[in-house]
Amino acid sequence: MRIHDTIHDSIVDGPGLRYVVFTQGCPHHCAGCHNPETHDAQGGREVTVEELIVDLRRNPLLDGLTLSGGEPFLQIEDCAKLARAAHESGLNVWCYTGWTLEQLREMPGTDILLREVDVLVDGAYVEAERSFDLPWRGSANQRVIEL
């Protein structure tokens, strides 16, 4: 799996204490993106999903896993495997994507990951709709969807 980084104890990427995986590679290139270093699909570093699972399970205080990016839906199988492991550990799973849920449902194979996601934050970041008052999202067009 190609990732940019992980955060072991985030409180801004979903509710509670979260383990966040920033996937590497993003086709959206949103103006004003807060993670532009994740855009290059060849950037970041390679890790195994098993390494991430071990790291995830080290912290007994976690409430959940957040898949962010980059774009997690470019690495569906690996993200789904990691999400399954989070569920097996009693954690909830949030996922951020630049696509809308409707677009994802039309794309082949995305159901593999969608089945493992509890809450999807969808839609490209739109700088003109930026707001600091919206919980868990950066712009007003994005939605927080319980799946």
C-alpha positions in Angstrom: 0.0 0.0 0.0 1.3 3.4 -0.9 0.8 6.0 1.9 1.9 9.5 2.6 1.8 9.2 6.4 -0.2 8.1 9.5 -1.4 9.9 12.6 -1.7 7.9 15.7 -4.0 10.1 17.7 -6.0 12.6 15.7 -9.1 14.4 17.1 -9.9 16.4 13.9 -10.5 13.6 11.3 -13.8 12.2 12.8 -15.1 11.8 16.3 -13.0 10.6 19.2 -9.4 9.5 19.0 -8.5 8.3 15.6 -5.8 6.5 13.7 -5.5 8.2 10.3 -3.9 6.8 7.1 -3.2 9.4 4.4 -3.1 7.4 1.2 -0.8 8.6 -1.6 -2.1 9.5 -5.0 -5.0 11.8 -5.9 -6.6 12.6 -9.2 -8.7 15.5 -8.0 -6.0 18.2 -7.4 -8.5 20.4 -5.6 -7.4 24.1 -5.4 -6.5 24.9 -1.8 -6.1 21.2 -0.9 -4.5 20.9 2.6 -2.6 17.7 1.5 -1.1 18.6 -1.9 1.9 16.4 -1.2 -0.3 13.4 -1.4 -1.3 14.0 -5.1 1.7 12.3 -6.8 0.9 8.6 -7.0 4.6 7.8 -7.0 5.3 9.8 -3.9 5.0 8.7 -0.3 6.2 5.3 0.8 5.2 1.6 0.5 4.0 -0.2 3.6 2.1 -3.5 4.0 -1.4 -3.5 5.2 -0.3 -5.9 7.9 2.2 -3.2 9.2 -0.6 -0.7 9.4 -2.9 -3.2 11.2 -0.2 -3.8 13.9 0.4 -0.1 14.3 -3.4 0.5 14.5 -3.8 -2.1 17.2 -1.1 -0.6 19.4 -3.3 2.0 20.8 -6.2 0.7 23.0 -7.6 4.2 23.4 -8.6 4.6 19.7 -12.2 5.1 18.7 -11.7 4.7 15.0 -9.8 4.6 11.8 -9.9 7.4 9.2 -8.9 6.8 5.6 -7.9 10.1 4.0 -5.7 11.2 1.3 -4.8 11.5 -1.3 -7.7 9.4 -2.5 -8.4 6.1 -0.6 -10.6 4.8 -3.5 -7.5 4.5 -5.6 -6.4 1.7 -3.3 -9.7 -0.1 -2.7 -8.5 -3.6 -1.8 -5.8 -2.4 0.7 -8.1 0.2 2.3 -10.9 -2.4 2.6 -8.6 -4.9 4.3 -7.4 -2.3 6.8 -11.0 -1.2 7.5 -12.0 -4.8 8.1 -9.2 -5.1 10.6 -10.4 -1.9 12.3 -13.9 -3.3 12.6 -12.6 -6.6 14.0 -10.9 -4.4 16.7 -14.2 -2.7 17.5 -13.3 0.5 15.8 -15.5 2.6 13.5 -14.3 3.6 10.0 -14.5 7.0 8.4 -13.3 7.7 4.8 -12.7 10.9 3.0 -13.1 11.0 -0.8 -13.1 13.6 -3.5 -15.8 11.7 -5.4 -19.5 11.8 -4.4 -21.2 8.7 -3.1 -23.3 8.7 -6.3 -20.1 8.7 -8.4 -18.5 6.0 -6.3 -21.6 3.7 -6.7 -21.2 4.0 -10.5 -17.5 3.1 -10.5 -16.7 -0.7 -10.7 -15.3 -2.3 -7.5 -15.9 0.6 -5.1 -18.5 -1.5 -3.2 -15.6 -3.5 -1.7 -14.5 -0.5 0.3 -17.9 1.2 0.7 -19.1 -2.0 2.6 -16.4 -1.4 5.2 -17.0 2.3 5.7 -19.3 3.6 8.5 -19.2 7.3 7.6 -18.2 8.7 4.2 -17.2 12.4 3.8 -17.6 12.9 0.1 -17.1 15.5 -2.5 -14.1 17.5 -3.8 -12.9 20.4 -1.6 -14.1 23.7 -3.1 -12.1 26.6 -1.8 -14.9 29.1 -2.5 -17.1 27.1 -0.1 -14.5 26.8 2.6 -15.8 27.0 6.2 -14.3 26.5 9.7 -17.8 26.0 11.1 -18.5 22.7 9.5 -17.8 19.6 11.5 -15.4 17.1 9.9 -15.3 18.7 6.5 -13.6 21.7 4.8 -16.2 23.0 2.4 -20.0 23.3 2.3 -20.4 21.1 -0.7 -19.0 18.1 1.1 -21.3 15.7 2.9 -20.9 13.6 6.0 -22.9 10.4 5.2 -23.6 7.5 7.5 -23.5 4.3 5.5 
